[in-house]
Amino acid sequence: MKTSRFLAAAAAIILVAGGAIWYIVNDYYANQPKQQQQADVVMYKNEGCSCCERWANYMQDNGYTVNSINAENLYALKAEEGISQNLGSCHTAIVGDYVVEGHVPAEDIKRLLREQPDAKGLVVPGMPESSPGMNTALNKPYDVLLLKNDGSTEVFAQH
């Protein structure tokens, strides 16, 4: 009889301790700062644009999931996202809460998501020959610009 009471008490203690440990571990992980997840990319482009598809493949090679959408009115989308004509390129993407215009390198997008600046996003105006997806020239320098909320820009990265 004493053995059965002992076993019942031990089982109860183990059950309560296990529940407490589960609660502590679960609470610990729930209260950790959220790491920025690799955001999916929604890319709007004109149908048949091969350099856009090359950029999408490049992004996929860098761990992103890309949803490519043929836009009926790409210029309207650019205007809605605050991309002026002088900053435009052949495609406009949405990554997380940011707009990404043109052939922006994956490492710059990762930095944008990590730092989370108060801005609209990143732009690579035009179609620089050595940018990802273009790949028609090597080592031709170009800038990636941070597009601020007021529409102004500053250099975010140089390649």
C-alpha positions as CSV (number, residue, x, y, z in Angstrom):
1,M,0.0,0.0,0.0
2,K,2.8,2.4,0.8
3,T,4.4,1.6,-2.5
4,S,1.2,2.4,-4.5
5,R,0.8,5.8,-2.7
6,F,4.5,6.5,-3.3
7,L,4.1,5.7,-7.1
8,A,0.9,7.8,-7.3
9,A,2.6,10.8,-5.6
10,A,5.7,10.4,-7.8
11,A,3.5,10.3,-10.9
12,A,1.7,13.4,-9.8
13,I,5.0,15.3,-9.2
14,I,6.4,14.2,-12.5
15,L,3.1,15.3,-14.3
16,V,3.1,18.7,-12.6
17,A,6.9,19.2,-13.1
18,G,6.5,18.3,-16.8
19,G,3.7,20.7,-17.2
20,A,5.7,23.5,-15.5
21,I,8.7,22.8,-17.7
22,W,6.5,22.8,-20.9
23,Y,5.0,26.1,-19.8
24,I,8.3,27.8,-19.1
25,V,9.9,26.6,-22.4
26,N,6.8,27.6,-24.4
27,D,6.7,31.0,-22.7
28,Y,10.4,31.5,-23.3
29,Y,10.1,30.9,-27.1
30,A,6.9,32.9,-27.4
31,N,8.6,36.0,-25.9
32,Q,11.8,35.9,-28.0
33,P,12.2,38.7,-30.5
34,K,10.8,37.7,-33.8
35,Q,13.4,37.0,-36.4
36,Q,12.6,38.5,-39.8
37,Q,11.4,35.7,-42.0
38,Q,12.6,35.5,-45.6
39,A,9.7,37.3,-47.3
40,D,8.1,36.0,-50.4
41,V,8.4,38.1,-53.5
42,V,5.4,39.1,-55.6
43,M,6.9,40.4,-58.9
44,Y,4.7,42.4,-61.3
45,K,6.1,42.6,-64.9
46,N,5.1,42.8,-68.5
47,E,4.4,39.5,-70.2
48,G,7.4,38.0,-72.0
49,C,10.1,40.0,-70.2
50,S,13.0,37.6,-70.1
51,C,15.2,39.7,-67.8
52,C,12.4,39.8,-65.2
53,E,12.2,36.0,-65.3
54,R,16.0,35.8,-64.9
55,W,15.8,38.1,-61.8
56,A,13.0,35.9,-60.4
57,N,15.2,32.8,-60.9
58,Y,18.1,34.6,-59.3
59,M,15.9,35.4,-56.3
60,Q,14.7,31.8,-56.0
61,D,18.3,30.7,-56.1
62,N,18.8,33.0,-53.1
63,G,16.0,31.4,-51.0
64,Y,13.0,33.4,-51.9
65,T,9.7,32.2,-53.3
66,V,8.7,34.3,-56.2
67,N,5.2,34.8,-57.5
68,S,5.4,36.3,-61.0
69,I,2.3,38.2,-62.2
70,N,1.9,39.7,-65.6
71,A,0.5,43.2,-64.9
72,E,-2.0,44.8,-67.3
73,N,-0.9,48.3,-66.2
74,L,2.5,48.2,-64.7
75,Y,2.9,52.0,-64.8
76,A,-0.2,52.4,-62.6
77,L,1.2,50.0,-60.1
78,K,4.5,51.8,-60.0
79,A,2.7,55.1,-59.5
80,E,0.6,53.6,-56.7
81,E,3.8,52.4,-55.0
82,G,5.5,55.8,-55.3
83,I,7.9,54.9,-58.1
84,S,8.5,57.9,-60.3
85,Q,9.3,57.5,-64.0
86,N,13.0,58.4,-63.4
87,L,13.3,55.6,-60.9
88,G,11.5,52.9,-62.9
89,S,12.7,49.6,-64.2
90,C,11.1,46.7,-66.0
91,H,9.5,45.1,-63.0
92,T,8.1,46.0,-59.6
93,A,8.1,43.6,-56.7
94,I,6.6,43.6,-53.2
95,V,8.8,42.0,-50.5
96,G,7.3,42.1,-47.0
97,D,6.2,45.6,-46.4
98,Y,8.6,47.1,-49.0
99,V,8.5,47.8,-52.7
100,V,11.5,46.6,-54.7
101,E,11.9,48.2,-58.1
102,G,14.1,46.6,-60.7
103,H,17.1,44.4,-60.5
104,V,18.0,44.7,-56.8
105,P,20.5,42.2,-55.5
106,A,19.2,39.6,-53.0
107,E,21.8,40.7,-50.3
108,D,20.4,44.2,-50.4
109,I,16.9,42.9,-49.9
110,K,18.0,40.8,-47.0
111,R,19.7,43.8,-45.5
112,L,16.5,45.9,-46.0
113,L,14.4,43.3,-44.2
114,R,17.0,43.0,-41.4
115,E,17.4,46.7,-40.8
116,Q,13.7,47.6,-41.5
117,P,14.2,51.3,-42.3
118,D,11.3,53.7,-42.3
119,A,11.1,53.8,-46.1
120,K,9.1,52.7,-49.1
121,G,11.8,50.3,-50.4
122,L,14.7,49.8,-52.8
123,V,15.1,50.8,-56.4
124,V,17.6,50.2,-59.1
125,P,16.6,52.6,-61.8
126,G,16.8,51.5,-65.4
127,M,18.4,48.1,-66.2
128,P,22.1,48.2,-65.3
129,E,24.0,45.7,-67.4
130,S,25.8,44.0,-64.5
131,S,22.7,43.7,-62.2
132,P,21.1,40.4,-61.3
133,G,18.9,39.2,-64.1
134,M,20.6,41.4,-66.7
135,N,24.1,39.8,-66.6
136,T,25.1,41.4,-69.9
137,A,28.3,43.0,-68.6
138,L,30.6,42.3,-65.7
139,N,31.7,44.8,-63.1
140,K,29.8,47.9,-64.5
141,P,29.0,49.8,-61.3
142,Y,25.5,50.7,-60.3
143,D,23.7,52.0,-57.2
144,V,20.8,50.6,-55.2
145,L,18.8,53.4,-53.8
146,L,16.7,53.6,-50.7
147,L,13.4,55.1,-51.6
148,K,12.2,57.2,-48.7
149,N,8.6,57.9,-47.8
150,D,8.8,61.4,-49.1
151,G,9.9,60.1,-52.5
152,S,13.6,61.2,-52.1
153,T,16.4,58.7,-52.4
154,E,19.8,58.0,-51.0
155,V,22.4,55.4,-51.9
156,F,21.7,52.2,-50.0
157,A,24.4,50.0,-51.7
158,Q,26.9,50.2,-54.5
159,H,27.8,47.4,-56.7
